[in-house]
Amino acid sequence: MRIFRIVLGSIVGYILSAATSIAWFVMTRHLPTDPATVQYIAATALAGIVLSLVCGYIAAYIARTWIGAAGVTALLVLVSLWSIVEAHQAAHSASLWSPYISIFLMAPAAILGGRARVHRPSLSSK
């Protein structure tokens, strides 16, 4: 049952992460492969970090261990690497700033969110 919770937490956390990323780009009406200003990239990175912290926390909550957040991180990195390869093969002019944000900022934030869930002080210990 433990492995099921870890897998479920990883998948739910990643789906939430993907859904919030898609929502961000839809709301801002900007494609992740389009060139962007420094301000837009910074805002996207900040939103991605905050949302990844939450998704990692939720994944760890479901999995009952921070390993659920590690699953979210693995999925984020794999999908981001795949998107880099796809963008490079499809169009050499595609901007790759968003997968790099996912790999280098959002993935570690998901781990931190999971670790925060595990290291949260228990209310029953007071």
FIPANU-602104 format. One line per 5 residues: number of its first residue (from 1); their letters; for each residue x, y, z of N, C-alpha, C. Coordinates in steps of 0.001 Angstrom, whole numbers, m for minus. Example, Ala and Ser with C-alpha at 12.3 -4.5 7.8 and 13.67 -1.06 7.14 Angstrom:
<sites>
1 = as = 13190/m5690/7800/12300/m4500/7800/13200/m3300/7800  12850/m2250/7080/13670/m1060/7140/12900/30/7870 .
</sites>
This chain:
<sites>
1 = mrifr = 814/m1193/0/0/0/0/860/1261/0  2043/1186/592/2911/2356/661/3375/2795/m729  3764/1841/m1563/4226/2188/m2912/3084/2805/m3716  1863/2319/m3496/700/2884/m4180/532/4352/m3803  674/4677/m2522/528/6069/m2068/1630/6948/m2649 .
6 = ivlgs = 2834/6415/m2740/3947/7187/m3303/3691/7480/m4778  3296/6451/m5525/3009/6640/m6953/1830/7589/m7137  779/7389/m6363/m393/8257/m6448/m27/9708/m6116  731/9908/m5053/1163/11258/m4682/1994/11909/m5772  2890/11140/m6384/3728/11665/m7461/2886/12072/m8659 .
11 = ivgyi = 1951/11218/m9040/1122/11505/m10210/195/12689/m9945  m460/12705/m8790/m1356/13822/m8459/m563/15124/m8384  588/15091/m7745/1423/16293/m7647/1856/16795/m9014  2241/15872/m9909/2653/16293/m11240/1470/16837/m12040  318/16184/m11956/m868/16667/m12682/m1235/18076/m12211 .
16 = lsaat = m1181/18302/m10903/m1451/19651/m10378/m415/20657/m10889  831/20244/m10922/1895/21114/m11412/1691/21443/m12889  1387/20432/m13689/1153/20660/m15118/m77/21538/m15341  m1143/21275/m14587/m2376/22052/m14748/m2155/23517/m14387  m1412/23767/m13325/m1178/25161/m12939/m249/25852/m13935 .
21 = siawf = 697/25119/m14492/1575/25707/m15514/783/26051/m16771  m61/25132/m17191/m905/25399/m18361/m1810/26596/m18091  m2413/26639/m16913/m3289/27756/m16555/m2524/29076/m16586  m1291/29073/m16103/m471/30294/m16107/m283/30807/m17534  105/29914/m18445/357/30347/m19816/m933/30728/m20544 .
26 = vmtrh = m2029/30082/m20222/m3314/30453/m20823/m3752/31826/m20306  m3653/32039/m18998/m4079/33322/m18415/m3220/34485/m18915  m1930/34242/m19107/m1050/35327/m19557/m1003/35444/m21075  m1648/34497/m21768/m1689/34489/m23234/m295/34541/m23843  580/33691/m23322/1964/33635/m23787/2359/32175/m23930 .
31 = lptdp = 2900/31803/m25067/3355/30427/m25252/4696/30227/m24556  4906/29075/m23952/6171/28853/m23241/7390/28782/m24167  7176/28609/m25460/8299/28553/m26407/8561/29881/m27097  7734/30893/m26796/7946/32224/m27377/8999/32981/m26577  9746/33846/m27242/10676/34703/m26497/9889/35568/m25502 .
36 = atvqy = 10530/35907/m24393/9842/36670/m23345/10782/37712/m22751  10166/38696/m22115/10948/39726/m21430/11488/39160/m20116  12457/39834/m19581/13036/39407/m18309/11976/39451/m17202  11112/40456/m17234/10069/40578/m16221/9088/39401/m16294  8714/39011/m17500/7786/37887/m17652/8444/36580/m17205 .
41 = iaata = 9696/36390/m17559/10417/35187/m17143/10521/35138/m15620  10830/36269/m14996/10932/36319/m13532/9583/36022/m12876  8506/36594/m13414/7171/36338/m12856/6786/34874/m13029  7113/34307/m14178/6822/32895/m14429/7621/32011/m13478  8887/32341/m13281/9726/31560/m12373/9192/31631/m10947 .
46 = lagiv = 8817/32816/m10506/8289/32978/m9143/6990/32197/m8964  6083/32319/m9925/4828/31558/m9848/5103/30058/m9881  6019/29640/m10726/6359/28214/m10821/6948/27671/m9537  7801/28443/m8897/8409/28009/m7637/7348/27861/m6552  6498/28863/m6413/5449/28814/m5380/4512/27636/m5627 .
51 = lslvc = 4074/27468/m6861/3156/26374/m7179/3832/25012/m7024  5115/24914/m7334/5830/23650/m7159/6005/23301/m5684  6214/24317/m4851/6267/24073/m3405/4956/23449/m2926  3844/24016/m3389/2528/23508/m2997/2310/22097/m3545  2662/21878/m4803/2469/20550/m5411/3339/19498/m4729 .
56 = gyiaa = 4565/19849/m4375/5425/18919/m3643/4868/18606/m2265  4319/19614/m1609/3693/19428/m296/2503/18473/m407  1660/18696/m1407/484/17830/m1607/920/16403/m1934  1928/16256/m2782/2427/14924/m3126/2949/14198/m1886  3688/14914/m1039/4203/14310/189/3078/13988/1161 .
61 = yiart = 2051/14810/1186/901/14554/2042/203/13258/1633  m7/13086/336/m656/11871/m156/239/10655/74  1535/10804/m236/2468/9683/m123/2867/9385/1326  2649/10347/2198/3064/10262/3610/4579/10176/3761  5287/10624/2739/6743/10696/2764/7183/11703/1706 .
66 = wigaa = 8358/12276/1876/8850/13262/918/9171/12622/m429  9214/11294/m486/9514/10606/m1745/8432/10894/m2788  7210/11175/m2356/6166/11588/m3292/6561/12849/m4035  7182/13790/m3324/7664/15018/m3963/8829/14720/m4902  9632/13724/m4565/10724/13327/m5456/10179/12778/m6762 .
71 = gvtal = 9044/12087/m6693/8404/11601/m7908/7937/12744/m8790  7384/13780/m8175/6967/14970/m8923/8187/15590/m9599  9281/15673/m8862/10511/16241/m9396/11021/15440/m10582  11027/14120/m10448/11488/13272/m11549/10623/13483/m12787  9315/13548/m12603/8420/13772/m13740/8640/15156/m14353 .
76 = lvlvs = 8827/16182/m13525/9092/17525/m14045/10362/17550/m14888  11420/16931/m14383/12695/16933/m15101/12573/16147/m16409  11959/14972/m16362/11823/14169/m17578/11008/14880/m18649  9881/15439/m18271/9040/16129/m19248/9739/17376/m19776  10465/18079/m18921/11178/19269/m19359/12304/18920/m20328 .
81 = lwsiv = 13035/17863/m20025/14091/17423/m20948/13494/17004/m22287  12380/16288/m22232/11714/15880/m23461/11280/17106/m24267  10751/18123/m23606/10304/19311/m24324/11478/20071/m24937  12636/20052/m24283/13828/20685/m24854/14234/19974/m26137  14266/18660/m26090/14630/17877/m27278/13616/18106/m28398 .
86 = eahqa = 12333/18059/m28065/11280/18278/m29065/11392/19665/m29695  11576/20684/m28872/11665/22052/m29385/12894/22217/m30268  13982/21580/m29884/15209/21683/m30672/15045/20996/m32023  14374/19862/m32050/14175/19145/m33297/13139/19827/m34185  12102/20394/m33596/11009/20987/m34370/11394/22344/m34965 .
91 = ahsas = 11923/23196/m34159/12261/24547/m34624/13455/25061/m33839  14489/25357/m34558/15694/25840/m33881/15507/27235/m33291  14426/27902/m33675/14197/29251/m33166/13361/29263/m31885  12943/28085/m31398/12126/28032/m30182/12949/28483/m28981  12309/29260/m28132/12941/29734/m26910/12776/28672/m25825 .
96 = lwspy = 13841/28358/m25127/13818/27251/m24169/13891/27702/m22718  13507/28921/m22425/13611/29406/m21054/12666/28669/m20105  11478/28281/m20549/10519/27663/m19624/10928/26256/m19176  11458/25375/m20041/11911/24085/m19512/13087/24219/m18538  13949/25211/m18776/15070/25416/m17854/14577/25881/m16483 .
101 = isifl = 13550/26721/m16472/12950/27127/m15194/12382/25907/m14486  11744/25044/m15244/11161/23833/m14666/12232/22936/m14061  13317/22739/m14772/14378/21838/m14295/15128/22430/m13106  15553/23685/m13232/16467/24248/m12236/15792/24972/m11074  14526/25339/m11197/13852/26047/m10108/12624/25308/m9576 .
106 = mapaa = 11766/24858/m10488/10524/24221/m10048/10758/22828/m9461  11635/22048/m10075/11895/20695/m9560/12466/20729/m8140  13494/21541/m7862/13961/21625/m6471/12903/22170/m5517  12055/23085/m5995/10992/23624/m5135/10003/22533/m4748  9723/21604/m5659/8817/20496/m5333/9416/19629/m4220 .
111 = ilggr = 10713/19386/m4277/11386/18625/m3211/11280/19377/m1888  11538/20682/m1910/11454/21478/m677/10041/21460/m106  9041/21520/m981/7660/21439/m518/7376/20112/159  7888/19034/m401/7725/17714/212/8462/17598/1526  9655/18145/1578/10427/18109/2829/9743/18954/3904 .
116 = arvhr = 9130/20064/3496/8410/20904/4469/7234/20142/5059  6571/19340/4271/5441/18538/4765/5919/17522/5788  7038/16894/5520/7545/15859/6417/8076/16453/7709  8712/17614/7636/9323/18222/8819/8392/19177/9554  7104/19149/9204/6126/19995/9871/5914/19487/11290 .
121 = pslss = 5977/20364/12297/5739/19903/13672/4315/19391/13847  4189/18311/14561/2889/17706/14789/2130/18474/15857  827/18639/15657/3/19318/16652/m190/18460/17906  m106/17147/17739/m317/16255/18881/881/16197/19816  2043/16736/19376/3231/16683/20222/3289/17836/21197 .
126 = k = 2331/18752/21126/2351/19905/22045/1716/19586/23347 .
</sites>
